[in-house]
Amino acid sequence: MLRRLWNQLRGVPEAAFSPSADVMKLVVGLGNPGKKYEGTRHNIGFEVVRELARRNAQSKPKSAFDGEAVEANMRNERCLLLCPSTFMNRSGQSVQKARDFFKLENEDLLVICDDFSLSVGTMRVRPKGSAGGQNGLKDIINRVGQDFSRLRIGIGPVPDRWDAADFVLGKFDKQEREEMQHIVVRAADAVEDWVSEGTEFCMNRYNAAPN
């Protein structure tokens, strides 16, 4: 059902959106487009954005800003939910287009991504920082700077003798998938709290190890 919702509208240009003087938040989930990558560890950012769209969408998905975009209302705040369709290592292209179109500051941007250095079920909210080996974050930093909030979701650790690139493009096993279904919901809760309460509140509430 969510996949059908997400793919209903294609080819709608940025003109379908109207920039506004109102304060707005941009929430970006990172991943790779296409059926081949659905359900992979690297696409957990997409899953969180789709959960947020299910809860809060105010429009049908549109192809815009080199990605899939949905207008949303979260905690009475106007938001744009965005999943870049540029592949992970060019995510900044999509993010920069949307940020510049709406004339947003980096403080109004939150990026959701996987992190193989964190164990499955762990989340880390940070107000800024380096890419930490995450290629999507790296490209975004190169294009807009590093002073934006990010929500990292643990997918690790990488097993011994596994290549990290192969690991992140693999899928969760059954037990991990069950756990990740819960963490996607919790991550969506964290994003809604970020919109209404800010980064520091989320750091205090969500950065502890999972129960």
C-alpha positions as CSV (number, residue, x, y, z in Angstrom):
1,M,0.0,0.0,0.0
2,L,2.8,2.5,1.0
3,R,4.7,1.6,-2.2
4,R,1.6,2.3,-4.3
5,L,1.1,5.6,-2.5
6,W,4.7,6.6,-2.9
7,N,4.7,5.9,-6.6
8,Q,1.3,7.3,-7.6
9,L,2.6,10.6,-9.0
10,R,5.7,10.8,-11.3
11,G,7.2,13.5,-13.4
12,V,5.7,16.5,-11.5
13,P,8.2,19.4,-11.6
14,E,9.3,21.7,-8.8
15,A,6.6,24.1,-10.0
16,A,4.1,21.9,-8.2
17,F,5.5,23.4,-5.0
18,S,5.3,27.0,-4.0
19,P,8.0,28.6,-1.8
20,S,6.7,30.5,1.2
21,A,7.9,32.9,3.8
22,D,6.5,30.6,6.4
23,V,9.0,28.6,8.5
24,M,9.5,25.2,7.0
25,K,11.4,22.0,7.9
26,L,13.1,19.8,5.3
27,V,13.4,16.1,6.3
28,V,15.5,13.9,4.1
29,G,15.7,10.1,4.1
30,L,18.8,8.6,2.4
31,G,18.8,5.4,0.3
32,N,19.1,4.1,-3.2
33,P,16.2,4.1,-5.7
34,G,14.8,1.1,-7.4
35,K,13.3,-2.3,-6.5
36,K,16.8,-3.9,-6.3
37,Y,17.5,-1.9,-3.2
38,E,14.2,-2.1,-1.4
39,G,14.6,-3.4,2.1
40,T,18.4,-3.1,2.2
41,R,20.2,-1.8,5.2
42,H,21.3,1.3,3.3
43,N,17.7,2.3,2.6
44,I,16.5,2.6,6.2
45,G,16.2,6.4,5.7
46,F,13.7,5.9,3.0
47,E,11.6,3.6,5.3
48,V,11.5,6.3,8.1
49,V,10.3,9.0,5.6
50,R,7.6,6.7,4.3
51,E,6.4,6.1,7.8
52,L,6.3,9.9,8.3
53,A,4.4,10.3,5.1
54,R,1.9,7.7,6.2
55,R,1.3,9.7,9.4
56,N,1.5,13.2,8.2
57,A,1.2,13.6,4.4
58,Q,-0.7,16.6,3.1
59,S,-0.2,15.8,-0.6
60,K,0.5,12.9,-2.9
61,P,4.1,12.1,-3.6
62,K,5.7,14.1,-6.5
63,S,8.9,13.7,-8.4
64,A,10.8,16.9,-7.7
65,F,14.2,18.1,-6.6
66,D,15.8,14.9,-8.1
67,G,13.8,12.8,-5.7
68,E,10.4,11.9,-4.3
69,A,8.8,14.7,-2.3
70,V,5.7,14.9,-0.1
71,E,4.3,17.9,1.7
72,A,3.5,17.2,5.3
73,N,2.2,18.8,8.5
74,M,4.0,17.6,11.6
75,R,3.0,19.0,15.0
76,N,1.4,22.0,13.2
77,E,4.7,22.7,11.3
78,R,4.9,22.8,7.5
79,C,7.5,20.2,6.3
80,L,8.8,18.6,3.1
81,L,9.7,14.9,3.2
82,L,12.3,14.0,0.6
83,C,13.9,10.8,-0.6
84,P,16.6,11.6,-3.2
85,S,16.5,9.4,-6.3
86,T,20.1,10.2,-7.3
87,F,21.7,7.2,-5.6
88,M,23.4,7.5,-2.2
89,N,26.6,9.1,-3.2
90,R,24.9,12.0,-5.0
91,S,22.3,12.8,-2.3
92,G,23.5,16.3,-1.9
93,Q,22.3,17.3,-5.3
94,S,18.7,16.6,-4.3
95,V,19.0,18.1,-0.9
96,Q,20.6,21.3,-2.2
97,K,17.9,21.8,-4.8
98,A,15.1,21.5,-2.2
99,R,16.9,23.7,0.4
100,D,17.7,26.4,-2.1
101,F,14.2,26.4,-3.6
102,F,12.5,27.0,-0.3
103,K,15.3,29.3,0.9
104,L,15.9,27.3,4.1
105,E,18.7,27.6,6.6
106,N,20.7,24.4,7.5
107,E,19.1,24.5,10.9
108,D,15.8,23.6,9.2
109,L,17.3,20.5,7.7
110,L,17.3,16.9,9.2
111,V,18.9,14.0,7.3
112,I,18.1,10.4,8.3
113,C,20.6,7.7,7.3
114,D,22.0,4.3,8.2
115,D,25.2,3.8,10.3
116,F,27.0,0.5,10.3
117,S,29.2,1.6,13.2
118,L,26.1,1.5,15.5
119,S,24.4,-1.7,16.5
120,V,20.9,-2.6,15.2
121,G,18.3,-0.6,17.1
122,T,20.5,2.2,18.2
123,M,19.9,5.8,17.2
124,R,22.0,8.9,17.4
125,V,20.9,12.4,16.8
126,R,23.5,15.1,16.2
127,P,23.3,18.8,15.4
128,K,26.3,18.7,13.0
129,G,29.5,16.8,12.3
130,S,31.5,14.8,9.8
131,A,30.2,12.2,7.4
132,G,31.7,9.3,9.4
133,G,32.0,7.2,6.3
134,Q,28.4,7.6,5.2
135,N,28.7,8.6,1.5
136,G,25.3,10.2,1.3
137,L,26.1,12.5,4.2
138,K,29.5,13.2,2.7
139,D,27.9,14.5,-0.5
140,I,25.4,16.6,1.4
141,I,28.2,18.1,3.5
142,N,30.2,18.9,0.3
143,R,27.3,20.8,-1.1
144,V,25.6,22.6,1.8
145,G,28.1,22.4,4.7
146,Q,28.0,20.2,7.9
147,D,25.9,22.3,10.2
148,F,22.6,20.4,9.8
149,S,21.0,17.9,12.1
150,R,21.2,14.2,11.3
151,L,19.6,11.1,12.7
152,R,21.8,8.0,12.3
153,I,20.2,4.6,12.7
154,G,22.3,1.6,13.6
155,I,22.5,-1.3,11.1
156,G,25.7,-2.9,12.4
157,P,28.1,-4.2,13.3
158,V,29.6,-5.4,10.1
159,P,30.5,-9.1,10.5
160,D,34.1,-10.2,10.4
161,R,35.4,-10.8,6.8
162,W,32.5,-8.9,5.3
163,D,33.1,-5.9,3.1
164,A,31.2,-2.9,4.4
165,A,29.9,-1.9,1.0
166,D,28.4,-5.4,0.5
167,F,27.0,-5.4,4.0
168,V,25.0,-2.2,3.7
169,L,23.5,-3.3,0.4
170,G,22.4,-6.6,2.0
171,K,19.0,-7.2,3.7
172,F,18.2,-7.6,7.4
173,D,17.7,-11.2,8.6
174,K,14.3,-12.1,10.0
175,Q,15.1,-11.2,13.6
176,E,16.7,-7.9,12.6
177,R,13.8,-7.0,10.3
178,E,11.4,-7.4,13.2
179,E,13.5,-5.2,15.4
180,M,13.9,-2.6,12.6
181,Q,10.1,-2.3,12.2
182,H,10.0,-1.0,15.7
183,I,13.0,1.3,15.3
184,V,11.5,2.8,12.1
185,V,8.4,3.8,14.2
186,R,10.7,5.1,17.0
187,A,12.8,7.0,14.5
188,A,9.7,8.6,13.0
189,D,8.7,9.7,16.6
190,A,12.2,11.2,16.9
191,V,11.7,13.2,13.7
192,E,8.4,14.6,14.9
193,D,10.0,15.6,18.2
194,W,12.8,17.3,16.3
195,V,10.3,19.3,14.3
196,S,8.5,20.5,17.5
197,E,11.2,20.4,20.2
198,G,14.6,20.7,18.5
199,T,17.8,18.7,18.2
200,E,18.9,18.9,21.9
201,F,15.7,17.5,23.1
202,C,16.0,14.6,20.7
203,M,19.6,13.9,21.7
204,N,18.6,13.7,25.4
205,R,15.6,11.5,24.6
206,Y,16.8,9.1,21.8
207,N,20.6,8.8,22.0
208,A,20.6,6.2,24.8
209,A,21.2,2.5,23.9
210,P,18.0,0.6,22.9
211,N,16.2,-1.3,25.6
